[in-house]
Amino acid sequence: MAALMPADWADGALALWHAVLQSASGPAGLYVLAALSFAAATLIPFSSEAVLLVVIAAQPQHTGLAVLVATASNTFGGMTTYALGRWARHWQTPDAWRWAPQVRHWGAPITVLAWVPGIGDALVVASGWLRINAWACAFWMLLGRSLRYLAVAGLAWVM
């Protein structure tokens, strides 16, 4: 099986991820969580849940605040992706999107699944592209993302 990236790149990526998680466990953990939760909701694929778990482990007294920060930042990032979808409409038609028919059928409520890896970004971009009501999309994304982060925080407390 061929490597997806050169070994030195993989080592560098792992070192960077380790440094990020180290910084999330420090006093600036909530700021790191906010920035990375925002970025994770855009087209940059990585796990904001791992960062949330590190922050909760380092500062368990701030679990509620950490969930709130992650949820709000991730929702703002999702709305940025939505805006990119509206902007991208100038270059292609919605029919070019695989998820456009489902988004058109279900409307804003389908963005409750915006957090799901692999399909979430596509649903949000298609929602923006189709010009689904932004406030409704924000509400449904907030709901889905808050439930996900509450579940992650709950699992952290159980473990």
Backbone hydrogen bonds in HBPLUS format (Angstrom, degrees):
<---DONOR---> <-ACCEPTOR-->    atom                        ^
c    i                          cat <-CA-CA->   ^        H-A-AA   ^      H-
h    n   atom  resd res      DA  || num        DHA   H-A  angle D-A-AA Bond
n    s   type  num  typ     dist DA aas  dist angle  dist       angle   num
A0009-TRP N   A0006-PRO O   3.01 MM   3  5.32 125.6  2.31 104.8 118.9     1
A0010-ALA N   A0006-PRO O   3.01 MM   4  6.38 160.0  2.05 155.3 161.5     2
A0011-ASP N   A0007-ALA O   2.86 MM   4  6.08 160.7  1.89 151.3 156.6     3
A0012-GLY N   A0008-ASP O   2.97 MM   4  6.04 153.8  2.04 135.6 143.1     4
A0013-ALA N   A0009-TRP O   2.78 MM   4  6.04 155.5  1.84 151.7 158.6     5
A0014-LEU N   A0010-ALA O   2.90 MM   4  6.13 159.9  1.94 150.8 155.9     6
A0015-ALA N   A0011-ASP O   2.92 MM   4  6.11 154.8  1.98 145.9 153.2     7
A0016-LEU N   A0012-GLY O   2.89 MM   4  6.09 155.3  1.95 145.7 152.6     8
A0017-TRP N   A0013-ALA O   2.90 MM   4  6.12 162.7  1.93 149.1 153.9     9
A0018-HIS N   A0014-LEU O   2.92 MM   4  6.08 158.2  1.97 146.0 152.1    10
A0019-ALA N   A0015-ALA O   2.97 MM   4  6.20 155.5  2.03 145.0 151.5    11
A0020-VAL N   A0016-LEU O   2.88 MM   4  6.17 153.5  1.95 151.3 159.0    12
A0021-LEU N   A0017-TRP O   2.96 MM   4  6.22 164.5  1.98 152.7 156.2    13
A0022-GLN N   A0018-HIS O   2.91 MM   4  6.12 151.4  1.99 146.0 154.5    14
A0023-SER N   A0019-ALA O   2.94 MM   4  6.19 157.1  2.00 146.4 152.0    15
A0024-ALA N   A0020-VAL O   2.93 MM   4  6.20 143.7  2.07 145.1 156.0    16
A0025-SER N   A0021-LEU O   3.21 MM   4  6.44 129.0  2.48 136.4 147.9    17
A0025-SER N   A0022-GLN O   3.14 MM   3  5.30 139.4  2.32  98.4 109.7    18
A0026-GLY N   A0023-SER O   3.21 MM   3  5.27 159.7  2.26 102.6 108.7    19
A0029-GLY N   A0026-GLY O   3.07 MM   3  5.34 148.6  2.17 120.4 120.4    20
A0031-TYR N   A0028-ALA O   3.01 MM   3  5.38 123.0  2.35 108.6 123.1    21
A0032-VAL N   A0028-ALA O   2.99 MM   4  6.29 159.8  2.03 158.8 165.4    22
A0033-LEU N   A0029-GLY O   2.84 MM   4  6.01 158.3  1.88 147.9 154.6    23
A0034-ALA N   A0030-LEU O   2.91 MM   4  6.08 153.9  1.98 139.7 146.4    24
A0035-ALA N   A0031-TYR O   3.01 MM   4  6.25 169.3  2.02 151.9 153.9    25
A0036-LEU N   A0032-VAL O   2.92 MM   4  6.04 168.0  1.94 154.8 158.5    26
A0037-SER N   A0033-LEU O   2.82 MM   4  5.77 150.2  1.91 145.5 153.8    27
A0038-PHE N   A0034-ALA O   3.07 MM   4  6.16 156.7  2.12 145.3 151.3    28
A0039-ALA N   A0035-ALA O   3.02 MM   4  6.26 167.5  2.04 146.4 150.0    29
A0040-ALA N   A0036-LEU O   2.87 MM   4  5.90 154.1  1.93 141.3 148.4    30
A0041-ALA N   A0038-PHE O   3.13 MM   3  5.48 141.9  2.28 105.9 116.3    31
A0042-THR N   A0039-ALA O   3.07 MM   3  5.33 155.3  2.13 106.5 114.3    32
A0052-LEU N   A0048-SER O   2.95 MM   4  6.28 156.3  2.01 147.8 154.6    33
A0053-LEU N   A0049-GLU O   2.91 MM   4  6.20 158.0  1.96 150.1 155.6    34
A0054-VAL N   A0050-ALA O   3.05 MM   4  6.33 151.6  2.14 144.4 151.8    35
A0055-VAL N   A0051-VAL O   2.96 MM   4  6.25 161.8  2.00 153.8 158.3    36
A0056-ILE N   A0052-LEU O   2.89 MM   4  6.12 163.2  1.92 154.6 159.3    37
A0057-ALA N   A0053-LEU O   2.90 MM   4  6.04 157.0  1.96 144.2 150.9    38
A0058-ALA N   A0054-VAL O   2.93 MM   4  6.11 153.1  2.01 147.3 154.6    39
A0059-GLN N   A0055-VAL O   2.78 MM   4  5.81 150.1  1.87 149.7 158.2    40
A0062-HIS N   A0059-GLN O   2.88 MM   3  5.61 163.8  1.91 125.9 131.3    41
A0063-THR N   A0060-PRO O   3.31 MM   3  5.32 151.2  2.40 115.6 111.7    42
A0066-ALA N   A0062-HIS O   2.79 MM   4  5.96 156.6  1.84 155.9 163.5    43
A0067-VAL N   A0063-THR O   2.94 MM   4  6.20 158.6  1.99 154.7 159.6    44
A0068-LEU N   A0064-GLY O   2.99 MM   4  6.23 159.1  2.03 147.1 153.1    45
A0069-VAL N   A0065-LEU O   2.82 MM   4  6.03 163.4  1.85 154.3 158.5    46
A0070-ALA N   A0066-ALA O   2.89 MM   4  6.03 168.6  1.91 151.5 154.9    47
A0071-THR N   A0067-VAL O   2.90 MM   4  5.98 162.8  1.93 148.2 153.5    48
A0072-ALA N   A0068-LEU O   2.93 MM   4  6.05 173.7  1.93 154.3 156.3    49
A0073-SER N   A0069-VAL O   2.94 MM   4  5.93 167.6  1.95 151.4 155.6    50
A0074-ASN N   A0070-ALA O   2.90 MM   4  5.82 158.2  1.95 144.0 150.8    51
A0075-THR N   A0071-THR O   2.92 MM   4  6.03 150.5  2.01 145.7 153.9    52
A0076-PHE N   A0072-ALA O   2.93 MM   4  6.19 159.0  1.97 150.8 156.4    53
A0077-GLY N   A0073-SER O   2.94 MM   4  6.17 154.1  2.00 144.7 152.2    54
A0078-GLY N   A0074-ASN O   2.91 MM   4  6.13 147.6  2.02 138.2 147.3    55
A0079-MET N   A0075-THR O   2.89 MM   4  6.21 149.1  1.99 148.2 156.5    56
A0080-THR N   A0076-PHE O   3.01 MM   4  6.29 136.7  2.20 139.0 150.8    57
A0080-THR N   A0077-GLY O   3.13 MM   3  4.98 125.5  2.44  90.2 104.6    58
A0081-THR N   A0077-GLY O   3.06 MM   4  6.44 150.1  2.15 144.5 152.0    59
A0082-TYR N   A0078-GLY O   2.89 MM   4  6.22 149.5  1.99 142.8 152.0    60
A0083-ALA N   A0079-MET O   2.91 MM   4  6.13 155.2  1.97 140.0 145.9    61
A0084-LEU N   A0080-THR O   2.94 MM   4  6.28 148.6  2.04 143.4 152.3    62
A0085-GLY N   A0081-THR O   3.02 MM   4  6.35 146.3  2.13 143.4 152.4    63
A0085-GLY N   A0082-TYR O   3.03 MM   3  5.06 119.0  2.41  94.8 110.1    64
A0086-ARG N   A0082-TYR O   3.04 MM   4  6.51 149.1  2.14 147.7 156.3    65
A0087-TRP N   A0083-ALA O   2.93 MM   4  6.18 156.2  1.99 148.6 155.4    66
A0088-ALA N   A0084-LEU O   2.81 MM   4  5.96 154.6  1.88 148.6 155.4    67
A0089-ARG N   A0086-ARG O   3.39 MM   3  5.45 149.5  2.49  97.2 105.7    68
A0090-HIS N   A0087-TRP O   3.42 MM   3  6.37 173.5  2.43 122.3 123.4    69
A0091-TRP N   A0088-ALA O   3.02 MM   3  5.77 168.5  2.03 125.4 128.7    70
A0096-ALA N   A0093-THR O   2.98 MM   3  5.70 161.8  2.02 121.6 127.1    71
A0097-TRP N   A0094-PRO O   2.99 MM   3  5.56 161.5  2.02 116.7 122.7    72
A0100-ALA N   A0097-TRP O   3.36 MM   3  5.30 154.1  2.43  98.9 106.2    73
A0103-VAL N   A0099-TRP O   2.98 MM   4  6.20 165.7  2.00 161.7 166.5    74
A0104-ARG N   A0100-ALA O   2.79 MM   4  5.87 162.1  1.82 154.8 160.0    75
A0105-HIS N   A0101-PRO O   2.94 MM   4  6.07 153.1  2.01 141.4 148.8    76
A0106-TRP N   A0102-GLN O   2.88 MM   4  6.05 171.9  1.89 157.6 158.7    77
A0107-GLY N   A0103-VAL O   2.70 MM   4  5.25 149.1  1.79 141.4 150.1    78
A0110-ILE N   A0107-GLY O   3.19 MM   3  6.12 157.2  2.25 126.7 131.6    79
A0111-THR N   A0108-ALA O   2.89 MM   3  5.67 158.9  1.93 128.2 134.2    80
A0112-VAL N   A0109-PRO O   3.13 MM   3  5.75 165.2  2.15 117.2 120.0    81
A0113-LEU N   A0110-ILE O   3.11 MM   3  5.97 169.0  2.12 120.8 124.3    82
A0114-ALA N   A0111-THR O   3.00 MM   3  4.90 154.6  2.07 110.6 110.1    83
A0116-VAL N   A0113-LEU O   3.04 MM   3  5.57 164.1  2.06 120.1 125.0    84
A0120-GLY N   A0116-VAL O   2.83 MM   4  4.90 152.7  1.90 163.4 160.4    85
A0123-LEU N   A0119-ILE O   2.96 MM   4  6.22 156.1  2.02 158.3 165.5    86
A0124-VAL N   A0120-GLY O   3.08 MM   4  6.35 158.2  2.13 151.3 156.9    87
A0125-VAL N   A0121-ASP O   2.87 MM   4  6.07 168.8  1.88 157.2 160.2    88
A0126-ALA N   A0122-ALA O   2.92 MM   4  5.96 163.8  1.95 146.2 151.4    89
A0127-SER N   A0123-LEU O   2.94 MM   4  6.09 144.5  2.07 137.0 147.0    90
A0128-GLY N   A0124-VAL O   3.02 MM   4  6.35 156.0  2.08 150.1 155.6    91
A0129-TRP N   A0125-VAL O   2.83 MM   4  6.07 161.3  1.87 153.1 159.1    92
A0130-LEU N   A0126-ALA O   2.85 MM   4  5.98 154.1  1.91 146.9 152.9    93
A0132-ILE N   A0127-SER O   2.95 MM   5  5.30 168.5  1.97 158.7 159.4    94
A0131-ARG N   A0128-GLY O   2.99 MM   3  4.84 149.4  2.09  98.0 107.5    95
A0137-CYS N   A0133-ASN O   2.99 MM   4  6.27 158.9  2.04 152.0 158.5    96
A0138-ALA N   A0134-ALA O   2.85 MM   4  6.05 158.0  1.90 148.8 155.1    97
A0139-PHE N   A0135-TRP O   2.97 MM   4  6.20 158.0  2.02 146.0 151.5    98
A0140-TRP N   A0136-ALA O   3.03 MM   4  6.31 169.6  2.04 154.5 156.0    99
A0141-MET N   A0137-CYS O   2.83 MM   4  5.96 160.3  1.87 153.0 159.2   100
A0142-LEU N   A0138-ALA O   2.87 MM   4  5.94 162.1  1.90 148.1 153.6   101
A0143-LEU N   A0139-PHE O   2.94 MM   4  6.22 156.8  2.00 150.0 156.4   102
A0144-GLY N   A0140-TRP O   3.02 MM   4  6.23 173.0  2.03 152.0 153.2   103
A0145-ARG N   A0141-MET O   2.86 MM   4  5.94 169.6  1.87 158.7 162.0   104
A0146-SER N   A0142-LEU O   2.89 MM   4  5.85 154.8  1.95 144.3 151.5   105
A0147-LEU N   A0143-LEU O   3.07 MM   4  6.25 160.5  2.11 150.5 155.4   106
A0148-ARG N   A0144-GLY O   3.07 MM   4  6.29 154.9  2.14 143.6 150.6   107
A0149-TYR N   A0145-ARG O   2.97 MM   4  6.21 169.4  1.99 152.9 154.9   108
A0150-LEU N   A0146-SER O   2.88 MM   4  5.98 153.7  1.95 146.3 154.1   109
A0151-ALA N   A0147-LEU O   2.97 MM   4  6.11 152.5  2.05 142.1 149.4   110
A0152-VAL N   A0148-ARG O   2.96 MM   4  6.29 155.3  2.03 149.2 156.3   111
A0153-ALA N   A0149-TYR O   2.89 MM   4  6.05 162.8  1.92 147.0 151.8   112
A0154-GLY N   A0150-LEU O   2.82 MM   4  5.96 154.0  1.89 144.4 152.3   113
A0155-LEU N   A0151-ALA O   2.93 MM   4  6.17 154.6  1.99 146.1 152.5   114
A0156-ALA N   A0152-VAL O   2.95 MM   4  6.24 147.7  2.05 143.8 153.3   115
A0157-TRP N   A0153-ALA O   3.02 MM   4  6.34 151.2  2.11 148.2 155.1   116
A0158-VAL N   A0154-GLY O   3.01 MM   4  6.25 150.0  2.10 145.8 154.2   117
A0159-MET N   A0155-LEU O   2.99 MM   4  6.13 154.3  2.06 147.9 153.7   118
